[in-house]
């Protein structure tokens, strides 16, 4: 994960590297994802999610499309 001031900053950083742009999240979107992804990790009864459950978390915060599609 890389942090940039703006999407324009990201584009300037990618240009000389020939990189491909992936998903871009705002800090607010990243915060929503983190709260949904890690709500109970420290709970003694915590168990890892299935791929389907993880996909449901991504979908629930609006992260949809090919980039966010989890594959088994």
Backbone as ProteinMPNN parsed JSONL, in Angstrom:
{"seq_chain_A": "XXXXXXXXXXXXXXXXXXXXXXXXXXXXXXXXXXXXXXXXXXXXXXXXXXXXXXXXXXXXXXXXXXXXXXXX", "coords_chain_A": {"N_chain_A": [[0.846, -1.154, 0.0], [0.58, 2.131, -0.883], [0.806, 5.591, -0.133], [-0.515, 8.647, -1.281], [-0.701, 12.166, -1.97], [-2.661, 12.982, -3.723], [-4.637, 11.922, -6.567], [-3.42, 12.867, -8.832], [-0.81, 13.155, -7.962], [-0.194, 10.46, -7.615], [-0.343, 9.633, -10.329], [1.842, 11.079, -11.394], [3.903, 9.834, -10.033], [3.713, 7.226, -10.996], [4.227, 7.49, -13.775], [7.112, 7.689, -14.666], [7.863, 5.179, -13.959], [6.448, 3.333, -15.303], [4.353, 1.991, -14.24], [1.297, 0.274, -13.377], [-1.861, 1.491, -12.624], [-3.61, 0.652, -9.743], [-6.243, -0.037, -7.481], [-7.671, 2.86, -6.004], [-8.028, 4.371, -2.966], [-9.709, 6.611, -0.801], [-8.74, 8.192, 2.312], [-10.907, 8.029, 4.036], [-12.372, 5.898, 2.936], [-10.508, 3.815, 3.274], [-10.423, 3.771, 6.053], [-13.085, 2.993, 6.644], [-13.001, 0.415, 5.535], [-11.012, -0.777, 7.156], [-12.252, -0.745, 9.683], [-14.413, -2.46, 9.206], [-13.057, -4.776, 8.462], [-11.434, -5.55, 10.609], [-12.973, -5.895, 13.096], [-13.132, -7.57, 15.346], [-10.765, -8.852, 15.891], [-9.095, -9.196, 18.123], [-10.591, -10.604, 19.86], [-11.028, -13.482, 21.867], [-12.493, -15.569, 20.735], [-12.183, -15.295, 18.05], [-12.062, -16.268, 14.652], [-10.559, -17.098, 11.502], [-11.898, -15.651, 8.487], [-13.952, -17.046, 5.878], [-13.379, -17.136, 2.321], [-15.688, -16.265, 1.085], [-16.948, -14.845, 3.16], [-15.065, -12.826, 3.543], [-15.235, -11.567, 1.062], [-17.8, -10.588, 1.28], [-17.416, -8.622, 3.231], [-15.806, -6.758, 1.852], [-17.612, -6.064, -0.185], [-19.602, -4.906, 1.408], [-18.594, -2.448, 2.148], [-18.549, -1.143, -0.178], [-16.55, -1.798, -1.994], [-16.19, -2.991, -4.891], [-16.109, -4.772, -8.029], [-13.718, -5.936, -10.51], [-11.054, -5.66, -9.469], [-11.392, -5.979, -6.734], [-12.332, -8.504, -6.431], [-12.144, -11.466, -4.787], [-10.27, -14.376, -5.149], [-10.328, -17.899, -4.974]], "CA_chain_A": [[0.0, 0.0, 0.0], [1.303, 3.397, -0.973], [-0.022, 6.759, 0.155], [-0.226, 9.809, -2.114], [-1.493, 13.355, -1.638], [-3.778, 13.105, -4.654], [-4.53, 11.008, -7.704], [-2.434, 13.464, -9.737], [0.496, 12.775, -7.409], [-0.038, 9.052, -7.979], [-0.042, 9.557, -11.762], [3.217, 11.557, -11.587], [4.796, 8.815, -9.494], [3.653, 6.056, -11.886], [4.678, 7.782, -15.14], [8.467, 7.265, -15.012], [8.061, 3.788, -13.569], [5.666, 2.47, -16.193], [3.48, 1.167, -13.415], [-0.133, 0.218, -13.68], [-2.674, 1.974, -11.501], [-4.53, -0.3, -9.135], [-7.371, 0.631, -6.835], [-7.349, 4.072, -5.253], [-8.976, 4.602, -1.874], [-9.515, 7.793, 0.043], [-8.512, 7.801, 3.702], [-12.199, 7.652, 4.609], [-12.689, 4.541, 2.469], [-9.582, 2.895, 3.939], [-10.87, 3.669, 7.444], [-14.286, 2.141, 6.665], [-12.566, -0.964, 5.295], [-10.299, -1.301, 8.328], [-13.22, -1.005, 10.752], [-15.19, -3.646, 8.831], [-12.174, -5.935, 8.309], [-10.822, -5.94, 11.882], [-13.784, -5.49, 14.241], [-13.072, -8.479, 16.492], [-9.54, -9.655, 15.762], [-8.503, -9.474, 19.424], [-11.539, -11.414, 20.624], [-10.519, -14.857, 21.988], [-13.254, -16.499, 19.886], [-11.98, -14.928, 16.653], [-11.606, -17.281, 13.687], [-10.404, -16.486, 10.166], [-13.081, -15.673, 7.61], [-13.881, -17.755, 4.606], [-13.269, -16.211, 1.186], [-17.012, -15.689, 0.871], [-17.168, -13.846, 4.204], [-14.179, -11.694, 3.241], [-15.818, -10.868, -0.08], [-18.968, -9.858, 1.792], [-16.919, -7.421, 3.91], [-15.43, -5.807, 0.795], [-18.855, -5.597, -0.813], [-20.373, -4.098, 2.351], [-18.054, -1.083, 2.196], [-18.613, -0.584, -1.523], [-15.379, -2.136, -2.808], [-16.667, -3.999, -5.832], [-15.429, -4.761, -9.318], [-12.7, -6.969, -10.724], [-9.892, -5.511, -8.588], [-11.734, -6.394, -5.382], [-12.864, -9.865, -6.456], [-11.243, -12.434, -4.181], [-10.267, -15.662, -5.858], [-9.844, -19.002, -4.114]], "C_chain_A": [[0.901, 1.23, 0.0], [0.324, 4.54, -0.732], [0.443, 7.936, -0.693], [-1.138, 10.953, -1.709], [-2.743, 13.471, -2.493], [-3.603, 12.066, -5.76], [-3.529, 11.549, -8.724], [-1.016, 13.123, -9.273], [0.793, 11.315, -7.746], [0.353, 8.919, -9.448], [1.382, 10.016, -12.054], [4.23, 10.526, -11.096], [4.856, 7.594, -10.42], [4.341, 6.291, -13.231], [6.104, 7.309, -15.427], [8.737, 5.79, -14.712], [7.328, 2.818, -14.482], [4.72, 1.567, -15.431], [2.036, 1.23, -13.851], [-0.905, 0.634, -12.44], [-3.597, 0.873, -11.031], [-5.72, 0.443, -8.575], [-6.859, 1.832, -6.052], [-8.445, 4.275, -4.217], [-8.672, 5.931, -1.208], [-9.21, 7.296, 1.46], [-9.809, 7.366, 4.365], [-12.596, 6.237, 4.192], [-11.788, 3.509, 3.139], [-9.978, 2.696, 5.4], [-12.111, 2.793, 7.555], [-13.909, 0.672, 6.463], [-11.893, -1.531, 6.536], [-11.255, -1.608, 9.477], [-14.041, -2.252, 10.461], [-14.326, -4.908, 8.829], [-11.678, -6.456, 9.657], [-11.686, -5.622, 13.101], [-13.545, -6.325, 15.494], [-11.799, -9.316, 16.522], [-8.926, -10.03, 17.12], [-9.415, -10.301, 20.328], [-11.017, -12.858, 20.693], [-11.243, -15.862, 21.088], [-13.057, -16.237, 18.397], [-11.51, -16.133, 15.842], [-11.47, -16.6, 12.333], [-11.701, -16.608, 9.366], [-12.851, -16.607, 6.426], [-13.701, -16.698, 3.505], [-14.607, -15.519, 0.95], [-17.318, -14.605, 1.904], [-16.301, -12.606, 3.965], [-14.711, -10.884, 2.075], [-17.013, -10.037, 0.364], [-18.546, -8.582, 2.524], [-16.548, -6.367, 2.866], [-16.675, -5.213, 0.14], [-19.608, -4.626, 0.098], [-19.864, -2.663, 2.462], [-17.929, -0.477, 0.803], [-17.403, -0.866, -2.4], [-15.751, -3.317, -3.7], [-15.896, -3.87, -7.135], [-14.312, -5.785, -9.352], [-11.529, -6.874, -9.755], [-10.165, -6.105, -7.212], [-12.297, -7.8, -5.319], [-11.825, -10.83, -5.905], [-11.378, -13.769, -4.9], [-9.718, -16.738, -4.94], [-8.464, -19.489, -4.524]], "O_chain_A": [[1.847, 1.338, 0.78], [-0.85, 4.451, -1.092], [1.641, 8.194, -0.81], [-2.221, 10.732, -1.167], [-3.764, 13.994, -2.046], [-2.56, 11.42, -5.87], [-2.862, 10.773, -9.408], [-0.136, 12.84, -10.087], [1.916, 10.98, -8.121], [1.278, 8.176, -9.779], [2.065, 9.407, -12.878], [5.297, 10.369, -11.69], [5.918, 7.0, -10.604], [4.972, 5.381, -13.767], [6.287, 6.562, -16.388], [9.734, 5.23, -15.168], [7.568, 1.611, -14.433], [4.332, 0.505, -15.918], [1.62, 2.121, -14.592], [-0.622, 0.17, -11.336], [-4.283, 0.237, -11.831], [-6.155, 1.446, -9.14], [-5.754, 1.814, -5.509], [-9.629, 4.342, -4.546], [-7.513, 6.322, -1.074], [-9.403, 6.119, 1.765], [-9.812, 6.434, 5.17], [-13.099, 5.466, 5.01], [-12.257, 2.441, 3.532], [-9.881, 1.588, 5.927], [-12.197, 1.947, 8.445], [-14.438, -0.208, 7.141], [-12.18, -2.663, 6.925], [-11.093, -2.613, 10.168], [-14.335, -3.023, 11.374], [-14.81, -5.991, 9.159], [-11.518, -7.664, 9.833], [-11.15, -5.108, 14.083], [-13.74, -5.828, 16.604], [-11.778, -10.388, 17.128], [-8.3, -11.084, 17.239], [-9.031, -10.652, 21.444], [-10.603, -13.402, 19.67], [-10.672, -16.889, 20.721], [-13.693, -16.886, 17.567], [-10.67, -16.912, 16.291], [-12.181, -15.637, 12.045], [-12.484, -17.54, 9.549], [-11.72, -16.904, 6.04], [-13.859, -15.503, 3.755], [-14.65, -14.326, 0.649], [-17.884, -13.565, 1.565], [-16.751, -11.477, 4.163], [-14.65, -9.654, 2.09], [-17.216, -8.92, -0.113], [-19.241, -7.57, 2.448], [-16.941, -5.207, 2.991], [-16.766, -4.001, -0.06], [-20.182, -3.645, -0.374], [-20.619, -1.763, 2.83], [-17.292, 0.56, 0.618], [-17.242, -0.236, -3.446], [-15.64, -4.478, -3.307], [-15.111, -2.937, -7.304], [-14.002, -6.421, -8.344], [-11.054, -7.898, -9.265], [-9.266, -6.673, -6.592], [-12.704, -8.248, -4.247], [-10.752, -10.995, -6.486], [-12.481, -14.217, -5.211], [-8.752, -16.509, -4.212], [-7.923, -20.405, -3.905]]}, "name": "protein", "num_of_chains": 1, "seq": "XXXXXXXXXXXXXXXXXXXXXXXXXXXXXXXXXXXXXXXXXXXXXXXXXXXXXXXXXXXXXXXXXXXXXXXX"}
